[in-house]
Amino acid sequence: MASMKEIQTRMKSIQDTMKITNAMYLISSSKMKKAKKTLTDTEPYFFGVQRAMDRLLRHLPETEKENRYLDQRPEIPPEERKFGLIVVTADKGLNGAYNHNIIKMAEERLKLPGHRKLYVLGVVGRQYFGKVKGVDMDGSFRYTVQKPTMHRARMISETMVDGFLNRELDEVFILFTEMVNSMKEEPKLKQLLPLKRADFEPSQMLAGVMQENISLFPSADEVMDNMVPNYLTGIIYGCLVEAYASEHNARMMAMRSSTDNAGEMLKDLSIQYNRARQAAITQEITEVVSGANAQKRKG
């Protein structure tokens, strides 16, 4: 059995760790609430852009059905297609399996046919994939994932659009973590380019309801050139904020679990300490009684 001093030292160390994990829990809780509020405040604008894209694609003239943003490029076989994959990780750990799940899913995508180019956001992801040989990783987006901004989202969307239109990329995806609820997050893969008409067509259109007539000026292509980058900026910004909130939610759960486990350890150590103290007292009493009996025998 460990001595009382050793047990007290361990208890002091665990108590100090509990203070740190509890502080990290409170910090992540505050940051997650701010991220969720930011996403809620910006959602009306992006929902408006989404509805505008719905209307635009629904009324796109038949002669413009093959718009360049809708070009699926079926003539390119899977093994020759160039894929751009934006991977959103965290800047640090201590958040459970958050980074592991994202990196694992990204590695699964890298094993599929075709040439894949990674655009990694977050220090953890850049450090990990930087050590993996044979991975084509672009170093353009060396942004922190803390406090996502519209400017960063716009820079990313512009790079992706330029790469797609210049045929440097045939498909573009973003891999981020979605917060399903307060207890669960899961990695999600979303395709950004090319656009798919099925993603914008209403799923529950009422039969017989007349749709409005709209005119596209100066042309459908120019309207699309203006709308699509804004739409993609909104999607990317939403993914960054969602990932930011998910990271801190995961860290909250990890720190709360660590604090609870530390509390259980303290209970066990407290029992051990009391047993050791009791054993020491018993030993001392036994020695006193033995000494007294020895004195009596001498007398």
Protein Blocks (a to p, Z undefined) as FASTA:
>chain_A
ZZfklmmmmmmmmmmmmmmmmmmmmmmmmmmmmmmmmmmmmmmmmmmmmmmmmmmmmmgc
fklmmgfklmgolmbcfklpccdddddddfbehiojmlmmmmmmmmmmmmpgcjddddde
djklmmmmmmpghiacdfklmccfehiafklmmmmmmmmmmmmmnopafbdcddddddfb
lmbccdddddfbdcdfklmmcfbbcehiacddddddfbfklmmmmmmmmmmmmmmmmmmm
mmmmmmmmmmmmmmmmmmmmmmmmmmmmmmmmmmmmmmmmmmmmmmmmmmmmmmmmmZZ
